[in-house]
Amino acid sequence: MARLESITLKQLRALRAVAEYGSITAAAEILSLTPPAVHTQLRTLEQNLDCTLLDRSSSGGAQLTNEGRAVLDADITIESALEICSRKLRAYKEGRSGLVLLGVVSTGKYFAPRLVAQLRDAFPEIEVSLKVSNRDGIVTALQQRTIELAIMGRPPRTPIVHSEPIGEHPHVIIAAPDNPLAGVRGIAPQPLLDQTFIAREQGSGTRILMTRYLDRIGGGTPYRLIEMDSNETIKQAVIAGLGIAMISQHTVTDELRSRRLVTLDADTLPIRRQWYLLHRADLDLSPTLKTVFGYISDQKGAFLPQL
């Protein structure tokens, strides 16, 4: 009965050398072994496989039997698999392969797929798994270590992170083109606060920014608010004339170009923030993570939508 667990690469290399050079003596010279040592390797391999691998002639030559050729084919497959494995390991050590878990806040879904496609083209052997969620979801994912890198606005206080700014992130207030405030220069706070604001859910970074802005210009004056759970729904509601909204300019570039939406000219608008690329400060970056982090950082925001 064959004992496959006892087969070694040395035994297979001995068989391959005999097949290539025609004799045990020649194989021994190539392998820098003695002929008896090669003979022992082959005899042990035959015992492990329970078959005859070589037809030994009286002249000292050796030919593979049918069983020997089958084992040689297996050896070629093994060597090929090991070579592929070696290339993969080398690529991983050099940061050219592996898996990266990237989290992006909801607003980033307008550019994240393009960024992931660029990473795929630049590093075909690196797989980027993309998670999109609101700010609270991405912060929680960082805390739970279910993502490794994140792209978001203001970095969280916890967990402690290492962050780098990667591009400007302007926020604007949008309205339908027929809104009474459309085209008005220097809109005063009260006419703005008289509008109905359409906002994202609690936990959204844009919602936090909008609340702070309105509290600052209104000094605590109440305003009407309708909550919606996605930027797409908010855009359609504003287009329909249901109200106005503060939103990332990167989410409305197409609508602004086509004039389905307009931006309002009010105090300190647009609000200019930054996008940050970050990871936990206690994360030991693998070569692959360093590659992806460096690539995104070096883009300097070139992947962001431009108006």
N, C-alpha and C positions, 0 to 999 in steps of 0.2 A: 504494500500500500504506500502511495506517495506521501512523503512528509514535506509538504510545501513550506511549513514554517522553518525548516532547517536549511532552505536554500539561501545562499549568500551571493552578493554581487561578485565576489572574487571567483566563485565557482562559474558563474555565467561568463565572466571576462575570460576565463581560461578556455571555455568552449568556443567563444567568439574568436580568440587568437588562433586556436587550432584550425578552425574553419577558414580563417583568412590566410594563414601561412602554411597550411597543409601538413604540419607535423607537430608533435609535442615538443621536439627539440627546438624547432624554429619559434614556436610559441613561447617557450621558456626564455629564449634569448630576448624576445621583444618585451616580455613581462618582467625581465630582470629576476627570474626565478630559476631554480634548477629543474631539469626535466622530471625528477621524481616528485618534486613539489607540485608541478602542473598535473602529473599523473594522479596524484592524491586528490587534488581538487576535482578532477573529472570523475574519478571513481566514486568520490563522495556524492557528487551531483547525480550520478547514475543511481546510486543507492537511494538517495532522497526522492528521486522520481520513479524508481522501480522500473527502469527501462535501460536499453542500450543506446547510447548516444553516438558512439564512434565505431566505425569499421576499421580496425587496425590491420594494416598489411604487413607482411614480413619484411618489406623494404624500409620500414620505419615511418611510412606515411600514415595518414589517418583521414578518413572521409566521414562526413556526417551521415548517419542513418536517417530514415524518414522522421523518427522520433527526435533526432538531433536537430533537424531542420525546423521542426515545430518549436522546439525550445529556443533555438536561435531567433526565430520570429518573435517569440515572447520577450526575449532579451532586448531586441531592437525597440519594441514597444515600451519596455521599462525605461530604457535609456532616453527615449524621446520624452516620456512623461517626466523624468527627472530633470531634463534640460528645460522643459517648459516651466516646471516648478522653480528651477533656479532663476530663470528670467523673471518670473513673478516676484520672487523674494527680493531680487536685485531692484526691481522697479519699486517695490514697497519701501525698501531701505532708502531709495533715492527720492521717495515722495511722488512717484509717478503712477501709483495704483493704490487701491484700497477703497474704503467706504467713509463718507463724510456725512454727518447728520446736521443739516442746515435749517435753522428756524428763521422765519421772516414774519413780521407783523402784517396784518391783513392788507394795509395800504401797499405793501411791497409786492403783492401778487401781480401788480401791473408791470413790474420789471423783472421779478425773480425768475420766471420761466426762461426769459431771454438770457439771463445771467447763467442759469444752469446749462442751457444749450451751449453757451460760449465755453464753459468749463469742460463740457463733454468733448467739444471740438479740440480744445487745447490739450486735454488729458484724457484720451479715450478709455484708459484703464481705471480711471477714478469714477466711482459711482457716487453721485450726490443725491441723498434722500432729502426731499424738501417738505418741511412742515410749515403750514400757514395758519396763524391764529391771531387773535387780538393781543394787545400788549400783555394783559394778565396771563394769557395762555402761554406766551413765549417766556415770560419771566418764570412761570411755574415749571416749564420744560427745562429751563436752565437750572432751577433749583433741584429738580429731580434727575438731572443728567440724561434726559431723553433726547436732548440735542447737544451738539458740541460747539457750533458757531451760530451766531445770530446776527441778523440785520434789523435794526430798529432805530427809533428816535432816541430820546433821552435815556441813557443807560440806567439800569435799576440800581437801587442802593444795596439790595441783597438779591442774589449772592454778589459778593465782590467780584468785579469783572475787570478784564483788560480790554479797553476799547480804543478804536481809532476812527476818526471822522473820515468818511469816504465820499461825501458829496453833499451839496446844499439840498435842503428839504423845505421848500416854501409852502406855506398854507395860505389859502385865499378864501374869501367869502364869495360864493357863486349865487347867481340869480338867473331867472328866465329873462330873455332879452326884452320882454314887455313889462318887466317889473318897474314900478315907479322910480326906484332908486337907480336903475340902470342908466349909465352915462352921466350921473351926477358926480361932480368933483368935490372931494372933501366932505363926505357925508358926515353930519353931526351924529353924536351918539344916540340921541333920543329917536330920530327917525329909524335908525338901525334897530334899536331895541323894540320898536313898535312892530317889527316884522315877526313872523312865526319862524322859529329856527328848527330845522330838521337835523337831528344829531344821531350819532352812533350810540350803542349801548354803553352802560357803565363799564369801566375797565378799558375802554378804548383810549389810546393816546390822543387821538384827535378830539375826542369828547373832553378830555382833561384840558387840552389847550384852549378849546372854545370856551369852556366855563371860566377859565382864568381870564381870558380876554374880555368877555362880556362883563364879568365882575369888576374888572379894572376900569373899563370905559363907563360903566353904568353905576359904579359905586354901590352895588347891591340891588339896583332896580330890578324887579321881577320881569321876566320875559316868557313868551309862550314857546313851548318846546314839544316837538313830536319826535319820538324815538324810533329809529329803524335799525335793522341789524346788519346792513351791508351798504357799502359805498354805491353799488349799482342801484339799489332801491332808492337811496338818497338822491342820486343824480336824476333818476326818472321822476321823482316827486318834485324836485326843483324845476325841471323842464315843464312839468304839468302845471306849475304855478302854485303849488301847495305851500311854498315857503322858500326861505333861503338857507344856506348851510355853509359852515366852515369846513373845508376839506383840503386834503393834500393836492397841490397843483398837479402832482404826478398822476393822479387818478382821473383828471379831466382834460388832459391835453387834446384829445381828439374832439371832445365836445366844444372846447374853446376855439379850436381852429375852424370848426364848422359853424360857429356862432349859434349853436343850440343852447349854449350857456355863455354868460358873461361874468366877469369879476367886478365886484363893487369896490369903489375907491373910498375907503374909510381910513381913520387914524391908524397909523403904524402898520398898514397892510401893504404887501403881504408880510406875514410873520415868517421870518427866515430862521429855520432850524437846520440841524445837520442830521444826516443819516450816519449811523455808527455800525461798524463791524466789530463784534465783540465775542469773547469767550470767558468762561470762568477763570479767575486769576489762579485757581489751584489746579487747573487742567494741564496735564503734561502733554504738550502738543506732539503728536506723531509726525514723522516726515510728511505724510500725506496731508494732514491738517495744516502744516506750515506752508505747503505748496498752495493749497486752496486759499488760505488766509492771505498769503503774499500776492496771489493773482488778483483777488478782489480788491485788495488795498491799492495795488499798482494801477488799477483802472481809473482811480480818481473820479469815480462817478460817471464814467463815460457810458455805462449801461443804463443810466437813468433817463426817463422820458424827457425830451426837450420840447418846449413850446415855441 
